[in-house]
Amino acid sequence: MPLTLILTRHAKSGWDDPTLSDHDRSLDARGRADAPRVGAWLQGKGYVPDQALVSSARRTQETWERLSPEFQRPVPATVVPGLYHAEAEGILTHLRSARSANVMILGHNPGIGDFARRIVNAAPRHREFADYPTCATLVAGFDGDDWSAVDWGAGRVIDFIVPRDL
């Protein structure tokens, strides 16, 4: 059974309230507009996950709340506190525990960008892949029956998008 990973960095967030902790920052106007556009792109391309693992930060949860209604079916999401500012190794650990063949992970840089670079066998030819800007989304395919044995360099890039491309 082929496996598919959708790896999305949270949408653009605001820094205008200095009293909020980093964990509690919300999306700004651009982020609120970009998230559903990326969701519609995923739906239009047929890249709808069966399970989503979402960082506990407010901005990742808001990204999911704005992105997921674009899917034509409900997708269960699990808030994973360990994805908040997780490094690549931590993201891999969470992916290995996923139970669905089509999984979406919503997280943060620098970990999610590092994870994206390391999990695929070749980077997509896109000018912004190395930066992994807000709401950047990688779709990668893997061989195997489950995520438990997935390792670095095992993924094949299926697609990559940033909101600016939409």
C-alpha positions in Angstrom: 0.0 0.0 0.0 1.5 3.3 -0.9 1.8 6.0 1.8 1.4 9.7 1.3 2.6 12.5 3.5 1.3 16.1 3.2 3.7 18.4 5.1 2.5 21.9 5.7 4.0 24.8 7.6 1.5 26.9 9.4 0.1 30.0 7.6 1.5 33.5 8.2 1.1 34.6 11.8 1.1 38.0 13.4 3.6 39.5 15.8 1.5 42.6 16.6 0.7 41.6 20.2 3.9 41.6 22.3 1.9 40.2 25.3 1.3 36.9 23.6 3.6 34.0 24.0 5.0 32.5 20.7 2.7 29.5 21.3 -0.4 31.7 21.4 0.2 33.8 18.3 -2.6 33.8 15.8 -2.8 34.0 12.0 -2.6 37.4 10.4 -4.9 38.5 7.5 -2.6 36.9 4.9 -2.5 33.7 6.8 -6.2 33.6 7.2 -6.5 34.0 3.4 -3.7 31.6 2.5 -4.8 28.5 4.5 -8.1 27.9 2.7 -6.4 28.5 -0.7 -3.9 25.7 0.1 -6.8 23.5 1.3 -8.6 24.1 -2.0 -5.4 23.3 -3.9 -5.0 20.0 -2.0 -8.7 19.1 -2.6 -8.4 20.0 -6.2 -5.3 17.8 -6.7 -6.8 14.9 -4.8 -4.3 15.2 -1.9 -6.8 14.8 1.0 -5.3 13.2 4.1 -7.1 10.5 6.2 -5.4 11.8 9.4 -3.9 15.1 10.4 -1.3 15.7 13.2 -1.3 19.3 14.2 1.0 21.2 16.5 -0.6 22.6 19.7 0.3 26.2 18.7 -2.6 28.5 18.0 -1.4 29.4 14.5 -1.1 25.7 13.4 -4.6 24.9 14.8 -6.0 28.0 13.1 -4.3 26.9 9.8 -6.0 23.5 10.1 -9.4 25.2 11.0 -9.2 27.3 7.8 -7.7 24.7 5.5 -9.7 21.6 6.4 -13.2 22.9 5.5 -12.0 22.9 1.9 -11.9 19.1 1.9 -15.0 17.4 0.7 -15.0 15.0 3.6 -14.2 15.3 7.3 -10.6 14.5 8.3 -9.8 13.7 11.9 -7.1 15.8 13.5 -5.0 15.1 16.5 -3.3 18.0 18.4 0.2 16.9 19.1 2.0 19.1 21.6 5.3 17.5 20.7 5.1 19.0 17.2 5.4 22.5 18.6 8.8 23.6 17.4 9.8 20.0 16.9 13.1 19.2 15.2 13.2 16.9 12.2 13.9 13.8 14.4 10.9 14.5 16.5 8.6 15.0 13.5 9.9 11.6 12.1 9.0 10.0 15.5 5.5 11.3 15.3 5.1 10.3 11.6 6.2 6.7 12.5 3.3 6.5 14.9 0.7 7.5 12.3 -2.0 5.0 11.6 -3.4 6.1 8.2 -1.9 5.7 4.8 -2.4 9.4 3.9 -1.2 11.7 6.7 -0.9 15.5 7.0 1.5 17.1 9.5 1.2 20.8 10.3 4.2 22.3 12.1 6.8 25.0 12.3 10.2 26.1 10.9 13.0 25.4 11.2 12.1 21.8 12.0 9.5 21.2 9.3 11.7 22.6 6.6 14.7 20.5 7.7 12.4 17.5 7.9 11.1 18.1 4.3 14.6 18.3 3.0 15.7 15.1 4.7 12.7 12.9 4.2 12.7 13.1 0.3 15.3 11.5 -2.0 15.5 14.7 -4.1 14.3 18.2 -3.5 11.6 19.6 -5.8 12.8 22.2 -8.3 11.2 25.1 -6.6 12.9 28.4 -5.7 11.3 28.4 -2.2 11.7 24.8 -1.1 14.9 25.5 0.9 13.2 28.3 2.9 9.9 26.5 3.4 7.9 29.7 3.9 4.6 29.9 5.7 1.9 27.5 4.3 4.5 25.8 2.1 3.1 22.3 1.4 5.0 19.2 0.3 3.3 16.1 -0.9 5.5 13.0 -0.8 5.0 9.4 -1.6 6.5 6.4 0.2 6.6 2.7 -0.4 5.6 0.4 2.5 2.6 -0.8 4.5 2.9 1.6 7.4 4.9 4.5 8.6 6.9 2.6 11.3 9.9 1.9 9.0 10.0 5.2 7.1 13.4 6.8 7.1 15.4 9.7 5.7 15.5 9.9 1.9 12.7 7.4 1.4 10.1 9.9 0.0 9.5 10.8 -3.6 8.2 14.4 -4.2 4.8 14.3 -5.7 4.1 18.0 -5.5 5.1 21.2 -3.7 3.3 24.6 -3.4 3.6 27.9 -1.7 0.6 30.3 -1.5 2.3 32.7 -3.8 2.0 30.1 -6.6 -1.8 30.0 -6.3 
